[in-house]
Amino acid sequence: MRQTGAVLPEATPASGTPLLPGTRLVSLDVFRGATIASMILVNDPGPSDAVYTQLEHSAWNGWTFTDLVFPFFLWIAGVAMTLSFARRAARGEDRRKLLAHVAQRALILFALGLFFNGFPGYHLATIRIAGVLQRIAVCYLIAGAIFLYTRLRGQLVWTVALLAVYWMLMTLVPVPGYGAGSLQPVGNFAQWIDSLVLSGHMYSHTRVWDPEGIVSTIPAVATTLFGILAGHLLRAPRLSAAEKTAWMLAWGNCMILAGLLMEPFLPINKNLWTSSYAVFMAGMALVVFGICYWLVDVQGWRRGTGPLVVFGMNAIASYTVAGMLARVLELAHWKQPIYDAVFAPLADPRNASLLYSIVFVTACWVPAWVMYRRKWFLRF
């Protein structure tokens, strides 16, 4: 982890000029900030069992607003990787040095994820190995290596190949006692591999499979690569800002349609991170970011985006603060009393839970704002 007080470069001006080295996309910070705020919001509802459906993950097949969040973050990581590495390559940095930096970041993120999984007591016999930060780390490492040692065509081939290989594994490889092609929580290929490799170290709410498990990380890498491909589009020197926006919206909608067409054969499923889910969510990310890019960076519409920029420029730090605060409230047994005293009397259970989440997000934003004001930006 590196702390810096340097002022980051300003965003690309509202014009049709290509993205230049040293410029910064404010729209990407806004999009990242909105994603982190959403991640904290859906991860930390009030203790009431009544929660809006869109603020929970889909039980199995299908998707909700909550299911957008994680793939959006991986997609953003891919976009940011393209822009960052392009600048560093322009300074003449060696690919091996860049790969070593990618590996260092991935190791720190993976270790941080293990720290959260075990905090405050670390029982090595049962600690969960997988997790959100761990998946980000693995995807960042693999996608980073692919980016550094292939060109655009190779990256596209890798993306398609990862989705195809995963699809074949899930539908063609027989699972002992269940056969091939099962996509139920128990008996699918990903669950079988998790039970063999991660037995005793899986998500406590599922126990026999892990939503951030081994096999389902394959298409998650493809999600990150989709972001890398979008980053190439943003850097295209011959396209105006309007043309870039048009291509993002066009390709995004095509990918959404492709994901829906794939669904009858391989359902959209976040827990399995199916190929249809990866394509559909990458399309959604491309459309939402395309709109954000047009409004913020091209049209110069910045009103109301400040709080999101604060979150977006310290995304991992904000996620870390949220995780630690949630764990402290849980261990100190303060969450329920706070909810009962402050939020429960204000509204019905679903809205009281939502109010709790909003206040929690605000509490996590405060230290991010302090860091932003002091120009402290954490880089992993």
Secondary structure, DSSP 8 states (H G I E B T S, - for coil): -EEE------B--SSS----TT-B-HHHHHHHHHHHHHHHHHHS--S-S---GGGS--SSBB--THHHHHHHHHHHHHHHHHHHHHHHHHTT--HHHHHHHHHHHHHHHHHHHHHHHHTT---TTT-----HHHHHHHHHHHHHHHHHHS-HHHHHHHHHHHHHHHHHHHHHS-BTTTBS---STTTSHHHHHHHHHSTTSS-TTTSS--TT-STTHHHHHHHHHHHHHHHHHHH-TTS-HHHHHHHHHHHHHHHHHHHHHHTTTS--BTTTT-HHHHHHHHHHHHHHHHHHHIIIIIS---TT-HHHHHHHTTHHHHHHHHHHHHHHHHHTT-HHHHIIIIIGGGS-HHHHHHHHHHHHHHHHHHHHHHHHHTT-EEE-
